[in-house]
Amino acid sequence: MTTQELQNIKQRFGIIGSSPMLDRDIEIAAQVAVTDLSVLITGESGVGKEHFPQIIHACSPRKHAKYFAVNCGAIPEGTIDSELFGHVKGAYTDARAERKGYFEEADGGTLFLDEVGELPLPTQARLLRVLETGEFIRMGSSEVQKTSVRVVAATNLDMKRAVAEGRFREDLYFRLNAVEIRVPALRERKEDIPLLFRKFTSDFTNRYAMPRIQLTDEATNLLKNYYWYGNVRQLKNVAEQICVLEKTREITAETLQRYLPANEQEQQLTLFGAGQNMGNDPYMNERELLYKVLFDMKRDIAELKQQMAAATTGSAMPQSTKMPSSNIMPYAERHNAHLDAEEQLAEEVHDNYPAQPEPTIKDEPLTMGDAEEVMIRKALERNGGNRKAAATELGISERTLYRKLKSIE
């Protein structure tokens, strides 16, 4: 692909950036478009995966046929089969008329299945059949129908892990993954971050008839080195907030810092460089967050014991030693610092107060499920109970969040 052809595609689909990884993804999408191979697009939430199915459709022989984008994670599990494959009248209680599904409607065209990793296992079996044979059956019918649909799927899940855990069919994974396009995270293409920020601020200032925004060198450096857990979507939100709320149009690093979310997960992984030490382990950020939650819970339990002991003696206990910020310390140092603080606290209590019978508090071991529940509840609290916003912050789909909340309740 020539440089001019690449630029034409970027301009047509509103793609900003010159990262070699991004350019390579666009080239793969254009090359595979002329075939009917299934394509799996992977990458974190907010990286812009939705552009690539459009490129594939527009560059394919099917470009004059229909294109449908379906968010599999947003459709209730009870109706997903009807949405994809259709149903006949009387197939279920509310089926008052026949309905065509997306595979029937998109015959001859392209179907983009976003968040494909959220499909229930029974639906995965039906999807595998239509991919392999082009055949499907409407709900409530026994008539086999044929369709010719190009399927492009996308997910932000680790599909190999989902297969290993039995949440996704291995045969379907390999069928969808004939060609994989991995969209890089924003932090992996730092050179594009100032370009994107300028584009977003230019769009917003034009929309709201406001003066243009300028970044100082220090602010630009902070912008490029922030972790951007929410990727391009988060960067766009920050740009819009700054355009609307800041009266001073020259943005310093101190001003920009106020718009970088004080999210526990992002604080841990971003501003203090923890994310740069993760190497090739894709789950290190999850483990670091769980470690932090577990140690915070342990500290809370210790403080509760102190308060109850103080209530028993009728006097106030000394304040616990202030812990060093866990955001700027690696796991081993945080663990040692926590133990040192506990030992120091125990010595102070022993020296200043007579031995009193301590109220019995059952110190049960904290499980991964406990930590997950804490993460979910804190995310909901930060987002005022908005489940969609909480799911976005946690990097999971709404359906996954609903399922986890149901298991907690």
C-alpha positions as CSV (number, residue, x, y, z in Angstrom):
1,M,0.0,0.0,0.0
2,T,1.4,3.4,-1.0
3,T,1.6,6.3,1.5
4,Q,-1.1,8.2,-0.4
5,E,-3.5,5.2,-0.2
6,L,-2.8,4.9,3.5
7,Q,-3.5,8.6,4.0
8,N,-6.7,8.4,2.0
9,I,-8.0,5.7,4.2
10,K,-7.1,7.6,7.4
11,Q,-8.8,10.7,6.1
12,R,-11.9,8.9,5.0
13,F,-12.5,7.2,8.3
14,G,-11.2,10.0,10.6
15,I,-8.1,8.1,11.9
16,I,-5.5,10.3,13.4
17,G,-1.9,9.2,13.9
18,S,1.3,8.0,12.2
19,S,2.3,5.2,14.5
20,P,3.9,2.3,12.6
21,M,1.7,-0.2,14.5
22,L,-1.4,1.7,13.5
23,D,-0.3,2.0,9.9
24,R,0.3,-1.8,9.8
25,D,-3.1,-2.5,11.1
26,I,-4.7,-0.4,8.4
27,E,-2.7,-2.1,5.8
28,I,-3.8,-5.6,7.0
29,A,-7.4,-4.5,7.1
30,A,-7.2,-3.3,3.5
31,Q,-5.3,-6.4,2.3
32,V,-7.8,-8.9,3.9
33,A,-10.8,-6.9,2.7
34,V,-10.8,-8.5,-0.7
35,T,-11.2,-12.0,0.8
36,D,-14.1,-13.5,2.8
37,L,-11.8,-14.5,5.7
38,S,-13.2,-13.8,9.2
39,V,-11.3,-11.1,11.1
40,L,-10.9,-10.8,14.9
41,I,-10.0,-7.3,16.1
42,T,-8.5,-7.2,19.6
43,G,-7.4,-4.4,21.8
44,E,-8.3,-2.5,25.0
45,S,-11.6,-0.6,25.4
46,G,-11.5,2.8,23.8
47,V,-8.7,2.2,21.2
48,G,-11.0,2.6,18.2
49,K,-11.6,-0.9,17.1
50,E,-14.8,0.1,15.4
51,H,-12.9,1.8,12.5
52,F,-11.4,-1.4,11.1
53,P,-14.7,-3.3,10.3
54,Q,-15.7,-0.2,8.3
55,I,-12.4,-0.2,6.4
56,I,-12.8,-3.9,5.7
57,H,-16.3,-3.5,4.4
58,A,-15.6,-0.3,2.3
59,C,-12.6,-2.0,0.6
60,S,-14.3,-5.3,-0.1
61,P,-16.5,-6.5,-3.0
62,R,-19.4,-6.3,-0.5
63,K,-19.1,-2.6,-0.1
64,H,-22.5,-1.9,-1.9
65,A,-24.4,-4.3,0.3
66,K,-25.5,-3.8,3.9
67,Y,-23.2,-3.3,6.9
68,F,-24.5,-3.9,10.4
69,A,-22.7,-3.3,13.7
70,V,-24.0,-5.3,16.6
71,N,-22.9,-4.8,20.2
72,C,-23.2,-8.4,21.6
73,G,-22.6,-7.2,25.2
74,A,-25.5,-4.8,25.2
75,I,-28.2,-7.3,24.1
76,P,-29.9,-9.3,26.9
77,E,-28.9,-13.0,26.9
78,G,-32.5,-14.1,26.5
79,T,-33.0,-12.2,23.2
80,I,-29.5,-12.4,21.6
81,D,-30.4,-15.5,19.5
82,S,-33.5,-13.7,18.2
83,E,-31.5,-10.6,17.3
84,L,-28.9,-12.5,15.4
85,F,-30.9,-15.3,13.7
86,G,-34.5,-14.1,13.9
87,H,-37.7,-15.8,15.1
88,V,-41.1,-17.0,13.9
89,K,-44.4,-16.0,15.3
90,G,-45.1,-17.7,18.6
91,A,-41.4,-18.6,19.2
92,Y,-41.7,-17.1,22.7
93,T,-44.3,-15.1,24.7
94,D,-43.7,-11.7,23.0
95,A,-43.0,-13.0,19.5
96,R,-46.2,-11.7,18.0
97,A,-44.8,-11.6,14.4
98,E,-41.9,-13.0,12.4
99,R,-38.7,-11.1,12.6
100,K,-35.5,-11.3,10.5
101,G,-32.2,-11.5,12.4
102,Y,-29.0,-9.7,11.5
103,F,-27.6,-12.7,9.6
104,E,-30.6,-12.6,7.3
105,E,-30.7,-8.9,7.0
106,A,-27.0,-8.6,6.2
107,D,-27.1,-11.3,3.5
108,G,-24.4,-10.4,0.9
109,G,-22.9,-7.8,3.2
110,T,-20.8,-7.5,6.4
111,L,-21.7,-8.1,10.0
112,F,-19.6,-6.6,12.7
113,L,-20.0,-8.4,16.1
114,D,-18.6,-6.1,18.8
115,E,-17.8,-7.6,22.2
116,V,-18.1,-11.0,20.7
117,G,-16.5,-12.5,23.9
118,E,-19.8,-11.7,25.8
119,L,-21.9,-14.2,23.7
120,P,-23.5,-17.0,25.7
121,L,-22.2,-20.5,25.0
122,P,-25.4,-21.7,23.2
123,T,-25.2,-18.7,20.9
124,Q,-21.6,-19.4,20.2
125,A,-22.5,-22.9,18.9
126,R,-25.1,-21.4,16.5
127,L,-22.6,-18.7,15.4
128,L,-20.0,-21.4,14.7
129,R,-22.5,-23.2,12.5
130,V,-23.4,-20.2,10.4
131,L,-19.7,-19.3,10.0
132,E,-18.8,-22.9,8.8
133,T,-21.8,-23.7,6.6
134,G,-23.7,-20.4,6.1
135,E,-26.8,-22.0,7.5
136,F,-29.0,-20.9,10.4
137,I,-32.5,-21.6,11.8
138,R,-34.8,-19.0,13.2
139,M,-36.0,-19.4,16.7
140,G,-39.1,-21.5,16.8
141,S,-38.6,-22.8,13.3
142,S,-37.3,-26.0,11.8
143,E,-36.5,-24.5,8.4
144,V,-32.8,-24.2,7.6
145,Q,-31.9,-20.9,5.8
146,K,-28.8,-19.9,4.0
147,T,-26.9,-16.6,4.2
148,S,-23.7,-15.2,2.8
149,V,-22.3,-12.8,5.4
150,R,-18.7,-11.5,6.0
151,V,-18.2,-11.6,9.8
152,V,-15.8,-9.2,11.5
153,A,-15.6,-9.6,15.3
154,A,-14.0,-7.5,18.0
155,T,-13.3,-7.9,21.7
156,N,-11.3,-6.4,24.5
157,L,-11.0,-9.7,26.4
158,D,-8.0,-12.0,26.4
159,M,-9.6,-14.7,24.2
160,K,-7.0,-17.3,25.0
161,R,-7.7,-16.9,28.7
162,A,-11.5,-17.0,28.0
163,V,-11.0,-20.3,26.1
164,A,-8.9,-21.8,28.9
165,E,-11.5,-20.8,31.5
166,G,-14.3,-22.4,29.4
167,R,-16.1,-19.1,28.7
168,F,-15.5,-19.2,25.0
169,R,-15.5,-22.1,22.5
170,E,-12.0,-22.9,21.2
171,D,-13.3,-24.0,17.8
172,L,-15.2,-20.7,17.4
173,Y,-12.2,-18.7,18.5
174,F,-10.0,-20.2,15.8
175,R,-12.8,-19.8,13.2
176,L,-13.2,-16.1,14.0
177,N,-9.4,-15.6,14.3
178,A,-8.6,-16.4,10.7
179,V,-6.8,-13.0,10.7
180,E,-6.2,-11.0,13.8
181,I,-5.8,-7.3,14.0
182,R,-4.5,-6.1,17.3
183,V,-5.2,-2.4,17.7
184,P,-2.4,-0.8,19.9
185,A,-3.3,1.0,23.1
186,L,-2.8,4.8,23.2
187,R,0.2,4.5,25.5
188,E,1.9,2.3,22.8
189,R,1.8,5.1,20.3
190,K,2.8,8.1,22.3
191,E,3.8,10.1,19.3
192,D,0.1,10.3,18.3
193,I,-1.2,11.6,21.6
194,P,-0.5,15.3,21.0
195,L,-2.0,15.0,17.5
196,L,-5.2,13.5,18.8
197,F,-5.4,16.1,21.6
198,R,-5.0,19.0,19.1
199,K,-7.7,17.4,16.8
200,F,-10.2,17.0,19.7
201,T,-9.6,20.4,21.2
202,S,-9.9,22.0,17.7
203,D,-13.2,20.2,17.1
204,F,-14.6,21.2,20.5
205,T,-13.5,24.9,20.3
206,N,-15.1,25.2,16.8
207,R,-18.3,23.5,18.0
208,Y,-18.6,25.8,21.1
209,A,-17.1,28.9,19.5
210,M,-14.3,29.2,21.9
211,P,-10.6,30.3,21.7
212,R,-8.1,27.6,20.8
213,I,-6.3,25.6,23.4
214,Q,-2.5,25.6,23.7
215,L,-0.3,23.2,25.8
216,T,2.9,24.1,27.4
217,D,5.9,21.7,26.9
218,E,5.5,20.3,30.4
219,A,1.8,19.6,29.8
220,T,2.6,17.9,26.5
221,N,5.1,15.7,28.2
222,L,2.6,14.8,30.9
223,L,0.0,14.1,28.2
224,K,2.3,11.7,26.4
225,N,3.5,9.9,29.5
226,Y,0.1,9.4,31.2
227,Y,-1.1,5.8,31.1
228,W,-4.5,6.5,29.5
229,Y,-6.3,3.5,30.8
230,G,-9.4,4.6,28.8
231,N,-7.3,5.2,25.7
232,V,-8.6,7.5,22.9
233,R,-12.1,7.7,24.5
234,Q,-10.6,9.0,27.7
235,L,-8.3,11.5,25.9
236,K,-11.3,12.9,24.1
237,N,-13.3,13.3,27.3
238,V,-10.4,15.2,28.9
239,A,-10.0,17.4,25.9
240,E,-13.7,18.3,25.9
241,Q,-13.6,19.1,29.7
242,I,-10.6,21.4,29.3
243,C,-12.1,23.2,26.3
244,V,-15.4,23.9,28.2
245,L,-14.1,24.6,31.7
246,E,-10.8,26.4,31.4
247,K,-10.8,30.1,31.1
248,T,-7.1,30.3,30.6
249,R,-6.4,28.8,27.1
250,E,-2.7,28.0,27.8
251,I,-2.8,24.7,29.6
252,T,0.1,24.0,32.0
253,A,1.0,20.6,33.5
254,E,-0.5,21.6,36.8
255,T,-3.8,22.5,35.1
256,L,-3.8,19.3,33.0
257,Q,-3.2,17.2,36.1
258,R,-6.5,18.2,37.6
259,Y,-8.3,16.5,34.7
260,L,-6.5,13.2,34.9
261,P,-8.9,11.0,36.9
262,A,-8.0,10.3,40.5
263,N,-9.0,6.7,39.8
264,E,-7.3,4.1,42.0
265,Q,-6.5,1.8,39.2
266,E,-5.1,4.6,36.9
267,Q,-3.2,6.2,39.8
268,Q,-1.5,2.9,40.5
269,L,-0.5,2.2,36.9
270,T,0.0,5.6,35.4
271,L,1.5,8.7,36.9
272,F,4.2,6.8,38.8
273,G,5.3,4.5,36.0
274,A,4.0,1.1,37.3
275,G,2.7,0.4,33.9
276,Q,6.1,0.6,32.4
277,N,7.4,-2.3,34.4
278,M,4.7,-4.8,33.4
279,G,6.8,-6.4,30.7
280,N,4.9,-9.0,28.7
281,D,2.5,-9.9,31.5
282,P,-1.0,-8.7,30.5
283,Y,-2.4,-9.5,33.9
284,M,0.1,-7.6,36.0
285,N,-2.2,-4.5,36.2
286,E,-5.0,-6.6,37.5
287,R,-2.8,-8.3,40.1
288,E,-1.4,-5.0,41.3
289,L,-4.9,-3.6,41.7
290,L,-6.0,-6.7,43.7
291,Y,-2.9,-6.5,45.9
292,K,-3.8,-2.9,46.7
293,V,-7.4,-3.7,47.4
294,L,-6.5,-6.6,49.7
295,F,-4.0,-4.6,51.7
296,D,-6.4,-1.7,52.0
297,M,-9.0,-4.1,53.4
298,K,-6.5,-5.6,55.8
299,R,-5.6,-2.1,57.0
300,D,-9.2,-1.2,57.5
301,I,-9.8,-4.4,59.6
302,A,-6.7,-3.5,61.7
303,E,-8.1,0.0,62.3
304,L,-11.5,-1.4,63.2
305,K,-9.9,-3.6,65.8
306,Q,-8.1,-0.6,67.3
307,Q,-11.3,1.4,67.5
308,M,-13.2,-1.5,69.2
309,A,-10.3,-2.0,71.6
310,A,-10.3,1.7,72.4
311,A,-14.0,1.6,73.1
312,T,-13.4,-1.3,75.5
313,T,-10.8,0.6,77.5
314,G,-12.7,3.9,77.4
315,S,-9.8,5.8,75.9
316,A,-8.6,6.9,72.6
317,M,-5.9,4.9,70.8
318,P,-2.9,6.5,69.2
319,Q,-3.4,7.2,65.5
320,S,-1.9,4.6,63.2
321,T,1.3,5.3,61.6
322,K,0.8,6.9,58.2
323,M,1.6,4.5,55.5
324,P,3.7,5.5,52.5
325,S,1.6,6.0,49.3
326,S,1.0,2.6,47.7
327,N,0.7,4.3,44.4
328,I,4.5,5.0,44.2
329,M,5.8,1.8,45.7
330,P,6.2,-1.7,44.1
331,Y,4.4,-4.6,45.7
332,A,7.3,-5.9,47.8
333,E,8.0,-2.5,49.3
334,R,4.3,-1.8,50.1
335,H,4.0,-5.2,51.8
336,N,7.1,-4.6,53.9
337,A,6.1,-1.1,54.8
338,H,2.6,-2.4,55.8
339,L,4.2,-5.0,58.1
340,D,6.6,-2.4,59.7
341,A,3.7,-0.1,60.4
342,E,1.7,-2.9,62.1
343,E,4.7,-3.8,64.2
344,Q,5.3,-0.2,65.3
345,L,1.6,0.2,66.1
346,A,1.7,-3.0,68.2
347,E,4.7,-1.7,70.2
348,E,2.9,1.7,70.9
349,V,-0.2,-0.1,72.2
350,H,1.9,-2.4,74.4
351,D,3.9,0.4,75.9
352,N,1.0,2.8,76.6
353,Y,-2.0,0.6,77.5
354,P,-2.5,-2.3,79.9
355,A,-3.5,-5.6,78.4
356,Q,-7.2,-5.8,77.8
357,P,-9.3,-8.6,76.4
358,E,-9.6,-7.9,72.7
359,P,-13.1,-8.2,71.1
360,T,-13.3,-11.2,69.0
361,I,-13.3,-10.4,65.3
362,K,-13.2,-13.2,62.8
363,D,-10.3,-12.6,60.6
364,E,-11.3,-14.6,57.5
365,P,-8.9,-14.8,54.6
366,L,-9.7,-12.4,51.7
367,T,-10.5,-14.1,48.5
368,M,-10.2,-12.8,44.9
369,G,-14.0,-12.7,44.9
370,D,-13.9,-10.3,47.9
371,A,-11.4,-8.0,46.1
372,E,-13.5,-8.1,42.9
373,E,-16.6,-7.1,44.9
374,V,-14.8,-4.2,46.5
375,M,-13.6,-3.0,43.0
376,I,-17.1,-3.1,41.6
377,R,-18.7,-1.4,44.6
378,K,-16.1,1.4,44.5
379,A,-16.5,1.9,40.8
380,L,-20.3,2.2,41.2
381,E,-19.9,4.6,44.1
382,R,-17.5,6.8,42.1
383,N,-19.9,6.9,39.2
384,G,-23.0,7.6,41.2
385,G,-24.5,4.2,40.7
386,N,-24.3,4.4,36.9
387,R,-23.6,0.9,35.8
388,K,-22.6,1.7,32.2
389,A,-20.0,4.2,33.4
390,A,-18.8,1.8,36.1
391,A,-18.4,-1.0,33.5
392,T,-16.4,1.3,31.2
393,E,-14.1,2.3,34.1
394,L,-13.6,-1.4,35.0
395,G,-12.9,-2.3,31.4
396,I,-15.8,-4.8,31.2
397,S,-19.1,-4.9,29.4
398,E,-22.4,-4.0,31.0
399,R,-23.6,-7.6,30.7
400,T,-20.5,-8.8,32.6
401,L,-21.1,-6.2,35.3
402,Y,-24.7,-7.2,35.7
403,R,-23.7,-10.9,36.0
404,K,-21.1,-10.1,38.7
405,L,-23.6,-7.9,40.6
406,K,-26.1,-10.7,40.5
407,S,-23.6,-13.2,41.9
408,I,-22.7,-10.7,44.7
409,E,-26.3,-10.2,45.6
